[in-house]
Amino acid sequence: MPPKGRIEVNEDLCKGCELCVSNCPQEVIALNMVRTTKRGYHPAELIAAGCTGCGVCAIVCPEAAITVYREVAQKIE
């Protein structure tokens, strides 16, 4: 079973640069073209299931706007 994760984007920091979008290996991040932030940018968001919590998006984000959460698999004994 692949790991599961999710991200939270701090919209006060996100500038819509799309580095997270273009570097996501699972292709589950996109800019929300309907909304804009207080600063006028289209924020990034998780658009589909399949996030593994790999953290690539957080690493490439120049504004440190992304926090990644990864589920810890419970070991069945």
N, CA, C and O atoms as a Maestro MAE file, in Angstrom:
{
 s_m_m2io_version
 :::
 2.0.0
}

f_m_ct {
 s_m_title
 :::
 protein
 m_atom[308] {
  # First column is atom index #
  i_m_mmod_type
  r_m_x_coord
  r_m_y_coord
  r_m_z_coord
  i_m_residue_number
  s_m_chain_name
  s_m_pdb_residue_name
  s_m_pdb_atom_name
  i_m_atomic_number
  :::
  1 25 0.848 -1.179 0.000 1 A "MET " " N  " 7
  2 3 0.000 0.000 0.000 1 A "MET " " CA " 6
  3 2 0.894 1.243 0.000 1 A "MET " " C  " 6
  4 15 1.751 1.380 0.874 1 A "MET " " O  " 8
  5 25 0.708 2.155 -0.971 2 A "PRO " " N  " 7
  6 3 1.540 3.359 -1.019 2 A "PRO " " CA " 6
  7 2 1.223 4.283 0.145 2 A "PRO " " C  " 6
  8 15 0.100 4.294 0.649 2 A "PRO " " O  " 8
  9 25 2.211 5.055 0.569 3 A "PRO " " N  " 7
  10 3 1.950 5.998 1.666 3 A "PRO " " CA " 6
  11 2 0.949 7.063 1.235 3 A "PRO " " C  " 6
  12 15 0.813 7.368 0.050 3 A "PRO " " O  " 8
  13 25 0.254 7.618 2.219 4 A "LYS " " N  " 7
  14 3 -0.724 8.663 1.950 4 A "LYS " " CA " 6
  15 2 -0.281 9.943 2.623 4 A "LYS " " C  " 6
  16 15 0.308 9.926 3.704 4 A "LYS " " O  " 8
  17 25 -0.570 11.043 1.974 5 A "GLY " " N  " 7
  18 3 -0.206 12.326 2.542 5 A "GLY " " CA " 6
  19 2 -1.190 13.389 2.126 5 A "GLY " " C  " 6
  20 15 -2.151 13.132 1.402 5 A "GLY " " O  " 8
  21 25 -0.925 14.595 2.602 6 A "ARG " " N  " 7
  22 3 -1.719 15.747 2.218 6 A "ARG " " CA " 6
  23 2 -0.841 16.975 2.429 6 A "ARG " " C  " 6
  24 15 0.170 16.929 3.129 6 A "ARG " " O  " 8
  25 25 -1.251 18.056 1.814 7 A "ILE " " N  " 7
  26 3 -0.521 19.305 1.987 7 A "ILE " " CA " 6
  27 2 -1.465 20.399 2.450 7 A "ILE " " C  " 6
  28 15 -2.675 20.341 2.227 7 A "ILE " " O  " 8
  29 25 -0.886 21.392 3.097 8 A "GLU " " N  " 7
  30 3 -1.598 22.622 3.422 8 A "GLU " " CA " 6
  31 2 -0.769 23.757 2.852 8 A "GLU " " C  " 6
  32 15 0.442 23.822 3.059 8 A "GLU " " O  " 8
  33 25 -1.433 24.649 2.134 9 A "VAL " " N  " 7
  34 3 -0.762 25.788 1.523 9 A "VAL " " CA " 6
  35 2 -1.133 27.050 2.291 9 A "VAL " " C  " 6
  36 15 -2.312 27.373 2.438 9 A "VAL " " O  " 8
  37 25 -0.130 27.751 2.775 10 A "ASN " " N  " 7
  38 3 -0.358 29.027 3.442 10 A "ASN " " CA " 6
  39 2 -0.568 30.069 2.345 10 A "ASN " " C  " 6
  40 15 0.389 30.502 1.704 10 A "ASN " " O  " 8
  41 25 -1.801 30.463 2.134 11 A "GLU " " N  " 7
  42 3 -2.143 31.371 1.043 11 A "GLU " " CA " 6
  43 2 -1.588 32.776 1.244 11 A "GLU " " C  " 6
  44 15 -1.500 33.546 0.287 11 A "GLU " " O  " 8
  45 25 -1.213 33.120 2.474 12 A "ASP " " N  " 7
  46 3 -0.585 34.421 2.704 12 A "ASP " " CA " 6
  47 2 0.826 34.450 2.130 12 A "ASP " " C  " 6
  48 15 1.367 35.525 1.869 12 A "ASP " " O  " 8
  49 25 1.428 33.276 1.932 13 A "LEU " " N  " 7
  50 3 2.792 33.192 1.412 13 A "LEU " " CA " 6
  51 2 2.863 32.763 -0.053 13 A "LEU " " C  " 6
  52 15 3.801 33.134 -0.758 13 A "LEU " " O  " 8
  53 25 1.885 31.989 -0.517 14 A "CYS " " N  " 7
  54 3 1.912 31.427 -1.869 14 A "CYS " " CA " 6
  55 2 1.812 32.529 -2.916 14 A "CYS " " C  " 6
  56 15 0.928 33.383 -2.848 14 A "CYS " " O  " 8
  57 25 2.735 32.505 -3.897 15 A "LYS " " N  " 7
  58 3 2.737 33.484 -4.985 15 A "LYS " " CA " 6
  59 2 2.342 32.874 -6.318 15 A "LYS " " C  " 6
  60 15 2.469 33.523 -7.357 15 A "LYS " " O  " 8
  61 25 1.865 31.633 -6.304 16 A "GLY " " N  " 7
  62 3 1.396 31.007 -7.534 16 A "GLY " " CA " 6
  63 2 2.487 30.776 -8.567 16 A "GLY " " C  " 6
  64 15 2.222 30.855 -9.766 16 A "GLY " " O  " 8
  65 25 3.688 30.496 -8.136 17 A "CYS " " N  " 7
  66 3 4.816 30.348 -9.064 17 A "CYS " " CA " 6
  67 2 4.788 29.026 -9.838 17 A "CYS " " C  " 6
  68 15 5.480 28.882 -10.846 17 A "CYS " " O  " 8
  69 25 4.001 28.076 -9.377 18 A "GLU " " N  " 7
  70 3 3.814 26.764 -10.011 18 A "GLU " " CA " 6
  71 2 4.994 25.811 -9.895 18 A "GLU " " C  " 6
  72 15 4.996 24.768 -10.549 18 A "GLU " " O  " 8
  73 25 5.993 26.132 -9.087 19 A "LEU " " N  " 7
  74 3 7.098 25.184 -8.908 19 A "LEU " " CA " 6
  75 2 6.608 23.888 -8.266 19 A "LEU " " C  " 6
  76 15 7.074 22.805 -8.622 19 A "LEU " " O  " 8
  77 25 5.685 23.993 -7.336 20 A "CYS " " N  " 7
  78 3 5.138 22.788 -6.711 20 A "CYS " " CA " 6
  79 2 4.343 21.971 -7.723 20 A "CYS " " C  " 6
  80 15 4.396 20.741 -7.716 20 A "CYS " " O  " 8
  81 25 3.610 22.655 -8.587 21 A "VAL " " N  " 7
  82 3 2.793 21.980 -9.605 21 A "VAL " " CA " 6
  83 2 3.682 21.205 -10.564 21 A "VAL " " C  " 6
  84 15 3.424 20.032 -10.837 21 A "VAL " " O  " 8
  85 25 4.718 21.842 -11.072 22 A "SER " " N  " 7
  86 3 5.562 21.196 -12.076 22 A "SER " " CA " 6
  87 2 6.495 20.147 -11.499 22 A "SER " " C  " 6
  88 15 7.014 19.316 -12.245 22 A "SER " " O  " 8
  89 25 6.724 20.160 -10.186 23 A "ASN " " N  " 7
  90 3 7.631 19.192 -9.575 23 A "ASN " " CA " 6
  91 2 6.943 18.071 -8.817 23 A "ASN " " C  " 6
  92 15 7.616 17.171 -8.317 23 A "ASN " " O  " 8
  93 25 5.624 18.100 -8.719 24 A "CYS " " N  " 7
  94 3 4.898 17.056 -7.992 24 A "CYS " " CA " 6
  95 2 4.958 15.744 -8.776 24 A "CYS " " C  " 6
  96 15 4.412 15.670 -9.877 24 A "CYS " " O  " 8
  97 25 5.608 14.708 -8.237 25 A "PRO " " N  " 7
  98 3 5.708 13.442 -8.968 25 A "PRO " " CA " 6
  99 2 4.361 12.740 -9.148 25 A "PRO " " C  " 6
  100 15 4.205 11.923 -10.056 25 A "PRO " " O  " 8
  101 25 3.399 13.050 -8.299 26 A "GLN " " N  " 7
  102 3 2.078 12.423 -8.389 26 A "GLN " " CA " 6
  103 2 1.100 13.243 -9.223 26 A "GLN " " C  " 6
  104 15 0.004 12.779 -9.535 26 A "GLN " " O  " 8
  105 25 1.496 14.462 -9.584 27 A "GLU " " N  " 7
  106 3 0.663 15.373 -10.374 27 A "GLU " " CA " 6
  107 2 -0.708 15.629 -9.739 27 A "GLU " " C  " 6
  108 15 -1.742 15.553 -10.403 27 A "GLU " " O  " 8
  109 25 -0.689 15.933 -8.443 28 A "VAL " " N  " 7
  110 3 -1.937 16.165 -7.711 28 A "VAL " " CA " 6
  111 2 -2.056 17.588 -7.155 28 A "VAL " " C  " 6
  112 15 -2.906 17.853 -6.305 28 A "VAL " " O  " 8
  113 25 -1.208 18.500 -7.632 29 A "ILE " " N  " 7
  114 3 -1.259 19.893 -7.204 29 A "ILE " " CA " 6
  115 2 -1.522 20.763 -8.434 29 A "ILE " " C  " 6
  116 15 -0.976 20.518 -9.510 29 A "ILE " " O  " 8
  117 25 -2.355 21.770 -8.261 30 A "ALA " " N  " 7
  118 3 -2.622 22.728 -9.336 30 A "ALA " " CA " 6
  119 2 -2.916 24.083 -8.712 30 A "ALA " " C  " 6
  120 15 -3.187 24.182 -7.515 30 A "ALA " " O  " 8
  121 25 -2.860 25.111 -9.522 31 A "LEU " " N  " 7
  122 3 -3.269 26.427 -9.052 31 A "LEU " " CA " 6
  123 2 -4.781 26.526 -9.145 31 A "LEU " " C  " 6
  124 15 -5.392 26.035 -10.094 31 A "LEU " " O  " 8
  125 25 -5.372 27.165 -8.153 32 A "ASN " " N  " 7
  126 3 -6.810 27.399 -8.163 32 A "ASN " " CA " 6
  127 2 -7.050 28.662 -8.976 32 A "ASN " " C  " 6
  128 15 -6.843 29.772 -8.485 32 A "ASN " " O  " 8
  129 25 -7.483 28.494 -10.213 33 A "MET " " N  " 7
  130 3 -7.651 29.625 -11.121 33 A "MET " " CA " 6
  131 2 -8.959 30.388 -10.895 33 A "MET " " C  " 6
  132 15 -9.217 31.395 -11.555 33 A "MET " " O  " 8
  133 25 -9.776 29.908 -9.965 34 A "VAL " " N  " 7
  134 3 -11.037 30.580 -9.646 34 A "VAL " " CA " 6
  135 2 -10.829 31.625 -8.543 34 A "VAL " " C  " 6
  136 15 -11.448 32.689 -8.559 34 A "VAL " " O  " 8
  137 25 -9.963 31.311 -7.602 35 A "ARG " " N  " 7
  138 3 -9.736 32.182 -6.447 35 A "ARG " " CA " 6
  139 2 -8.406 32.915 -6.563 35 A "ARG " " C  " 6
  140 15 -7.497 32.478 -7.268 35 A "ARG " " O  " 8
  141 25 -8.313 34.032 -5.862 36 A "THR " " N  " 7
  142 3 -7.036 34.728 -5.712 36 A "THR " " CA " 6
  143 2 -6.822 35.010 -4.230 36 A "THR " " C  " 6
  144 15 -7.770 35.117 -3.452 36 A "THR " " O  " 8
  145 25 -5.562 35.127 -3.866 37 A "THR " " N  " 7
  146 3 -5.227 35.451 -2.481 37 A "THR " " CA " 6
  147 2 -5.392 36.940 -2.256 37 A "THR " " C  " 6
  148 15 -5.697 37.684 -3.188 37 A "THR " " O  " 8
  149 25 -5.194 37.373 -1.033 38 A "LYS " " N  " 7
  150 3 -5.282 38.802 -0.706 38 A "LYS " " CA " 6
  151 2 -4.278 39.619 -1.512 38 A "LYS " " C  " 6
  152 15 -4.478 40.809 -1.757 38 A "LYS " " O  " 8
  153 25 -3.191 38.958 -1.921 39 A "ARG " " N  " 7
  154 3 -2.135 39.642 -2.671 39 A "ARG " " CA " 6
  155 2 -2.329 39.503 -4.185 39 A "ARG " " C  " 6
  156 15 -1.510 39.991 -4.964 39 A "ARG " " O  " 8
  157 25 -3.417 38.835 -4.603 40 A "GLY " " N  " 7
  158 3 -3.742 38.754 -6.022 40 A "GLY " " CA " 6
  159 2 -3.176 37.569 -6.779 40 A "GLY " " C  " 6
  160 15 -3.193 37.551 -8.010 40 A "GLY " " O  " 8
  161 25 -2.673 36.573 -6.053 41 A "TYR " " N  " 7
  162 3 -2.109 35.377 -6.693 41 A "TYR " " CA " 6
  163 2 -3.116 34.234 -6.680 41 A "TYR " " C  " 6
  164 15 -3.972 34.167 -5.798 41 A "TYR " " O  " 8
  165 25 -3.017 33.342 -7.650 42 A "HIS " " N  " 7
  166 3 -3.795 32.112 -7.643 42 A "HIS " " CA " 6
  167 2 -3.043 31.108 -6.776 42 A "HIS " " C  " 6
  168 15 -1.903 30.770 -7.095 42 A "HIS " " O  " 8
  169 25 -3.642 30.619 -5.689 43 A "PRO " " N  " 7
  170 3 -2.920 29.733 -4.777 43 A "PRO " " CA " 6
  171 2 -2.875 28.287 -5.270 43 A "PRO " " C  " 6
  172 15 -3.761 27.831 -5.993 43 A "PRO " " O  " 8
  173 25 -1.844 27.593 -4.869 44 A "ALA " " N  " 7
  174 3 -1.731 26.164 -5.153 44 A "ALA " " CA " 6
  175 2 -2.651 25.408 -4.210 44 A "ALA " " C  " 6
  176 15 -2.942 25.863 -3.104 44 A "ALA " " O  " 8
  177 25 -3.107 24.238 -4.667 45 A "GLU " " N  " 7
  178 3 -3.942 23.393 -3.822 45 A "GLU " " CA " 6
  179 2 -3.851 21.944 -4.286 45 A "GLU " " C  " 6
  180 15 -3.484 21.664 -5.427 45 A "GLU " " O  " 8
  181 25 -4.184 21.050 -3.399 46 A "LEU " " N  " 7
  182 3 -4.261 19.628 -3.714 46 A "LEU " " CA " 6
  183 2 -5.544 19.400 -4.492 46 A "LEU " " C  " 6
  184 15 -6.624 19.752 -4.019 46 A "LEU " " O  " 8
  185 25 -5.440 18.812 -5.684 47 A "ILE " " N  " 7
  186 3 -6.619 18.676 -6.545 47 A "ILE " " CA " 6
  187 2 -7.115 17.251 -6.697 47 A "ILE " " C  " 6
  188 15 -8.195 17.030 -7.246 47 A "ILE " " O  " 8
  189 25 -6.348 16.281 -6.221 48 A "ALA " " N  " 7
  190 3 -6.751 14.887 -6.409 48 A "ALA " " CA " 6
  191 2 -6.150 14.028 -5.311 48 A "ALA " " C  " 6
  192 15 -5.196 14.417 -4.636 48 A "ALA " " O  " 8
  193 25 -6.734 12.851 -5.154 49 A "ALA " " N  " 7
  194 3 -6.160 11.871 -4.238 49 A "ALA " " CA " 6
  195 2 -4.873 11.360 -4.861 49 A "ALA " " C  " 6
  196 15 -4.695 11.435 -6.077 49 A "ALA " " O  " 8
  197 25 -4.002 10.857 -4.057 50 A "GLY " " N  " 7
  198 3 -2.768 10.281 -4.574 50 A "GLY " " CA " 6
  199 2 -1.511 10.905 -4.000 50 A "GLY " " C  " 6
  200 15 -0.402 10.461 -4.299 50 A "GLY " " O  " 8
  201 25 -1.676 11.936 -3.175 51 A "CYS " " N  " 7
  202 3 -0.512 12.538 -2.532 51 A "CYS " " CA " 6
  203 2 0.137 11.493 -1.636 51 A "CYS " " C  " 6
  204 15 -0.538 10.831 -0.847 51 A "CYS " " O  " 8
  205 25 1.462 11.351 -1.764 52 A "THR " " N  " 7
  206 3 2.189 10.382 -0.942 52 A "THR " " CA " 6
  207 2 2.922 11.054 0.211 52 A "THR " " C  " 6
  208 15 3.541 10.377 1.033 52 A "THR " " O  " 8
  209 25 2.858 12.372 0.276 53 A "GLY " " N  " 7
  210 3 3.558 13.084 1.337 53 A "GLY " " CA " 6
  211 2 5.060 13.097 1.128 53 A "GLY " " C  " 6
  212 15 5.819 13.163 2.096 53 A "GLY " " O  " 8
  213 25 5.501 13.034 -0.121 54 A "CYS " " N  " 7
  214 3 6.939 12.946 -0.419 54 A "CYS " " CA " 6
  215 2 7.698 14.203 -0.015 54 A "CYS " " C  " 6
  216 15 8.881 14.127 0.316 54 A "CYS " " O  " 8
  217 25 7.036 15.361 -0.036 55 A "GLY " " N  " 7
  218 3 7.658 16.598 0.402 55 A "GLY " " CA " 6
  219 2 8.371 17.393 -0.677 55 A "GLY " " C  " 6
  220 15 8.938 18.446 -0.385 55 A "GLY " " O  " 8
  221 25 8.359 16.921 -1.912 56 A "VAL " " N  " 7
  222 3 9.036 17.636 -2.994 56 A "VAL " " CA " 6
  223 2 8.470 19.042 -3.136 56 A "VAL " " C  " 6
  224 15 9.228 19.995 -3.319 56 A "VAL " " O  " 8
  225 25 7.167 19.186 -3.056 57 A "CYS " " N  " 7
  226 3 6.534 20.501 -3.206 57 A "CYS " " CA " 6
  227 2 7.047 21.480 -2.159 57 A "CYS " " C  " 6
  228 15 7.326 22.637 -2.473 57 A "CYS " " O  " 8
  229 25 7.170 21.029 -0.931 58 A "ALA " " N  " 7
  230 3 7.647 21.897 0.150 58 A "ALA " " CA " 6
  231 2 9.111 22.272 -0.048 58 A "ALA " " C  " 6
  232 15 9.520 23.385 0.283 58 A "ALA " " O  " 8
  233 25 9.891 21.354 -0.581 59 A "ILE " " N  " 7
  234 3 11.317 21.613 -0.798 59 A "ILE " " CA " 6
  235 2 11.526 22.665 -1.886 59 A "ILE " " C  " 6
  236 15 12.383 23.536 -1.741 59 A "ILE " " O  " 8
  237 25 10.758 22.596 -2.969 60 A "VAL " " N  " 7
  238 3 10.959 23.525 -4.088 60 A "VAL " " CA " 6
  239 2 10.252 24.870 -3.897 60 A "VAL " " C  " 6
  240 15 10.525 25.814 -4.637 60 A "VAL " " O  " 8
  241 25 9.362 24.971 -2.931 61 A "CYS " " N  " 7
  242 3 8.617 26.218 -2.724 61 A "CYS " " CA " 6
  243 2 9.555 27.313 -2.198 61 A "CYS " " C  " 6
  244 15 10.073 27.199 -1.088 61 A "CYS " " O  " 8
  245 25 9.773 28.367 -2.984 62 A "PRO " " N  " 7
  246 3 10.687 29.424 -2.543 62 A "PRO " " CA " 6
  247 2 10.149 30.260 -1.384 62 A "PRO " " C  " 6
  248 15 10.914 30.955 -0.716 62 A "PRO " " O  " 8
  249 25 8.859 30.199 -1.145 63 A "GLU " " N  " 7
  250 3 8.234 30.981 -0.079 63 A "GLU " " CA " 6
  251 2 7.969 30.171 1.189 63 A "GLU " " C  " 6
  252 15 7.466 30.713 2.173 63 A "GLU " " O  " 8
  253 25 8.304 28.870 1.174 64 A "ALA " " N  " 7
  254 3 8.031 27.972 2.307 64 A "ALA " " CA " 6
  255 2 6.552 28.018 2.684 64 A "ALA " " C  " 6
  256 15 6.201 28.052 3.863 64 A "ALA " " O  " 8
  257 25 5.690 28.019 1.660 65 A "ALA " " N  " 7
  258 3 4.250 28.144 1.875 65 A "ALA " " CA " 6
  259 2 3.551 26.807 2.059 65 A "ALA " " C  " 6
  260 15 2.360 26.778 2.371 65 A "ALA " " O  " 8
  261 25 4.263 25.695 1.873 66 A "ILE " " N  " 7
  262 3 3.623 24.375 1.890 66 A "ILE " " CA " 6
  263 2 4.096 23.561 3.080 66 A "ILE " " C  " 6
  264 15 5.294 23.440 3.340 66 A "ILE " " O  " 8
  265 25 3.129 23.005 3.796 67 A "THR " " N  " 7
  266 3 3.406 22.058 4.872 67 A "THR " " CA " 6
  267 2 2.878 20.710 4.423 67 A "THR " " C  " 6
  268 15 1.746 20.602 3.952 67 A "THR " " O  " 8
  269 25 3.704 19.682 4.571 68 A "VAL " " N  " 7
  270 3 3.340 18.336 4.129 68 A "VAL " " CA " 6
  271 2 3.066 17.469 5.347 68 A "VAL " " C  " 6
  272 15 3.810 17.497 6.328 68 A "VAL " " O  " 8
  273 25 1.996 16.704 5.270 69 A "TYR " " N  " 7
  274 3 1.649 15.750 6.316 69 A "TYR " " CA " 6
  275 2 1.616 14.361 5.694 69 A "TYR " " C  " 6
  276 15 1.030 14.166 4.630 69 A "TYR " " O  " 8
  277 25 2.236 13.412 6.349 70 A "ARG " " N  " 7
  278 3 2.286 12.050 5.833 70 A "ARG " " CA " 6
  279 2 1.727 11.102 6.881 70 A "ARG " " C  " 6
  280 15 2.125 11.140 8.046 70 A "ARG " " O  " 8
  281 25 0.794 10.247 6.453 71 A "GLU " " N  " 7
  282 3 0.225 9.248 7.360 71 A "GLU " " CA " 6
  283 2 1.265 8.202 7.678 71 A "GLU " " C  " 6
  284 15 1.991 7.735 6.801 71 A "GLU " " O  " 8
  285 25 1.325 7.845 8.928 72 A "VAL " " N  " 7
  286 3 2.218 6.773 9.346 72 A "VAL " " CA " 6
  287 2 1.410 5.479 9.284 72 A "VAL " " C  " 6
  288 15 0.371 5.351 9.932 72 A "VAL " " O  " 8
  289 25 1.896 4.533 8.504 73 A "ALA " " N  " 7
  290 3 1.192 3.256 8.373 73 A "ALA " " CA " 6
  291 2 1.254 2.486 9.676 73 A "ALA " " C  " 6
  292 15 2.309 2.394 10.305 73 A "ALA " " O  " 8
  293 25 0.142 1.942 10.072 74 A "GLN " " N  " 7
  294 3 0.084 1.112 11.268 74 A "GLN " " CA " 6
  295 2 0.510 -0.290 10.914 74 A "GLN " " C  " 6
  296 15 -0.021 -0.889 9.979 74 A "GLN " " O  " 8
  297 25 1.443 -0.804 11.636 75 A "LYS " " N  " 7
  298 3 1.935 -2.142 11.393 75 A "LYS " " CA " 6
  299 2 0.996 -3.147 12.076 75 A "LYS " " C  " 6
  300 15 0.751 -3.066 13.280 75 A "LYS " " O  " 8
  301 25 0.485 -4.077 11.299 76 A "ILE " " N  " 7
  302 3 -0.412 -5.100 11.857 76 A "ILE " " CA " 6
  303 2 0.427 -6.304 12.234 76 A "ILE " " C  " 6
  304 15 1.164 -6.852 11.414 76 A "ILE " " O  " 8
  305 25 0.304 -6.699 13.469 77 A "GLU " " N  " 7
  306 3 1.080 -7.857 13.932 77 A "GLU " " CA " 6
  307 2 0.173 -8.997 14.305 77 A "GLU " " C  " 6
  308 15 0.648 -10.055 14.717 77 A "GLU " " O  " 8
  :::
 }
 m_bond[307] {
  # First column is bond index #
  i_m_from
  i_m_to
  i_m_order
  :::
  1 1 2 1
  2 2 3 1
  3 3 4 2
  4 3 5 1
  5 5 6 1
  6 6 7 1
  7 7 8 2
  8 7 9 1
  9 9 10 1
  10 10 11 1
  11 11 12 2
  12 11 13 1
  13 13 14 1
  14 14 15 1
  15 15 16 2
  16 15 17 1
  17 17 18 1
  18 18 19 1
  19 19 20 2
  20 19 21 1
  21 21 22 1
  22 22 23 1
  23 23 24 2
  24 23 25 1
  25 25 26 1
  26 26 27 1
  27 27 28 2
  28 27 29 1
  29 29 30 1
  30 30 31 1
  31 31 32 2
  32 31 33 1
  33 33 34 1
  34 34 35 1
  35 35 36 2
  36 35 37 1
  37 37 38 1
  38 38 39 1
  39 39 40 2
  40 39 41 1
  41 41 42 1
  42 42 43 1
  43 43 44 2
  44 43 45 1
  45 45 46 1
  46 46 47 1
  47 47 48 2
  48 47 49 1
  49 49 50 1
  50 50 51 1
  51 51 52 2
  52 51 53 1
  53 53 54 1
  54 54 55 1
  55 55 56 2
  56 55 57 1
  57 57 58 1
  58 58 59 1
  59 59 60 2
  60 59 61 1
  61 61 62 1
  62 62 63 1
  63 63 64 2
  64 63 65 1
  65 65 66 1
  66 66 67 1
  67 67 68 2
  68 67 69 1
  69 69 70 1
  70 70 71 1
  71 71 72 2
  72 71 73 1
  73 73 74 1
  74 74 75 1
  75 75 76 2
  76 75 77 1
  77 77 78 1
  78 78 79 1
  79 79 80 2
  80 79 81 1
  81 81 82 1
  82 82 83 1
  83 83 84 2
  84 83 85 1
  85 85 86 1
  86 86 87 1
  87 87 88 2
  88 87 89 1
  89 89 90 1
  90 90 91 1
  91 91 92 2
  92 91 93 1
  93 93 94 1
  94 94 95 1
  95 95 96 2
  96 95 97 1
  97 97 98 1
  98 98 99 1
  99 99 100 2
  100 99 101 1
  101 101 102 1
  102 102 103 1
  103 103 104 2
  104 103 105 1
  105 105 106 1
  106 106 107 1
  107 107 108 2
  108 107 109 1
  109 109 110 1
  110 110 111 1
  111 111 112 2
  112 111 113 1
  113 113 114 1
  114 114 115 1
  115 115 116 2
  116 115 117 1
  117 117 118 1
  118 118 119 1
  119 119 120 2
  120 119 121 1
  121 121 122 1
  122 122 123 1
  123 123 124 2
  124 123 125 1
  125 125 126 1
  126 126 127 1
  127 127 128 2
  128 127 129 1
  129 129 130 1
  130 130 131 1
  131 131 132 2
  132 131 133 1
  133 133 134 1
  134 134 135 1
  135 135 136 2
  136 135 137 1
  137 137 138 1
  138 138 139 1
  139 139 140 2
  140 139 141 1
  141 141 142 1
  142 142 143 1
  143 143 144 2
  144 143 145 1
  145 145 146 1
  146 146 147 1
  147 147 148 2
  148 147 149 1
  149 149 150 1
  150 150 151 1
  151 151 152 2
  152 151 153 1
  153 153 154 1
  154 154 155 1
  155 155 156 2
  156 155 157 1
  157 157 158 1
  158 158 159 1
  159 159 160 2
  160 159 161 1
  161 161 162 1
  162 162 163 1
  163 163 164 2
  164 163 165 1
  165 165 166 1
  166 166 167 1
  167 167 168 2
  168 167 169 1
  169 169 170 1
  170 170 171 1
  171 171 172 2
  172 171 173 1
  173 173 174 1
  174 174 175 1
  175 175 176 2
  176 175 177 1
  177 177 178 1
  178 178 179 1
  179 179 180 2
  180 179 181 1
  181 181 182 1
  182 182 183 1
  183 183 184 2
  184 183 185 1
  185 185 186 1
  186 186 187 1
  187 187 188 2
  188 187 189 1
  189 189 190 1
  190 190 191 1
  191 191 192 2
  192 191 193 1
  193 193 194 1
  194 194 195 1
  195 195 196 2
  196 195 197 1
  197 197 198 1
  198 198 199 1
  199 199 200 2
  200 199 201 1
  201 201 202 1
  202 202 203 1
  203 203 204 2
  204 203 205 1
  205 205 206 1
  206 206 207 1
  207 207 208 2
  208 207 209 1
  209 209 210 1
  210 210 211 1
  211 211 212 2
  212 211 213 1
  213 213 214 1
  214 214 215 1
  215 215 216 2
  216 215 217 1
  217 217 218 1
  218 218 219 1
  219 219 220 2
  220 219 221 1
  221 221 222 1
  222 222 223 1
  223 223 224 2
  224 223 225 1
  225 225 226 1
  226 226 227 1
  227 227 228 2
  228 227 229 1
  229 229 230 1
  230 230 231 1
  231 231 232 2
  232 231 233 1
  233 233 234 1
  234 234 235 1
  235 235 236 2
  236 235 237 1
  237 237 238 1
  238 238 239 1
  239 239 240 2
  240 239 241 1
  241 241 242 1
  242 242 243 1
  243 243 244 2
  244 243 245 1
  245 245 246 1
  246 246 247 1
  247 247 248 2
  248 247 249 1
  249 249 250 1
  250 250 251 1
  251 251 252 2
  252 251 253 1
  253 253 254 1
  254 254 255 1
  255 255 256 2
  256 255 257 1
  257 257 258 1
  258 258 259 1
  259 259 260 2
  260 259 261 1
  261 261 262 1
  262 262 263 1
  263 263 264 2
  264 263 265 1
  265 265 266 1
  266 266 267 1
  267 267 268 2
  268 267 269 1
  269 269 270 1
  270 270 271 1
  271 271 272 2
  272 271 273 1
  273 273 274 1
  274 274 275 1
  275 275 276 2
  276 275 277 1
  277 277 278 1
  278 278 279 1
  279 279 280 2
  280 279 281 1
  281 281 282 1
  282 282 283 1
  283 283 284 2
  284 283 285 1
  285 285 286 1
  286 286 287 1
  287 287 288 2
  288 287 289 1
  289 289 290 1
  290 290 291 1
  291 291 292 2
  292 291 293 1
  293 293 294 1
  294 294 295 1
  295 295 296 2
  296 295 297 1
  297 297 298 1
  298 298 299 1
  299 299 300 2
  300 299 301 1
  301 301 302 1
  302 302 303 1
  303 303 304 2
  304 303 305 1
  305 305 306 1
  306 306 307 1
  307 307 308 2
  :::
 }
}
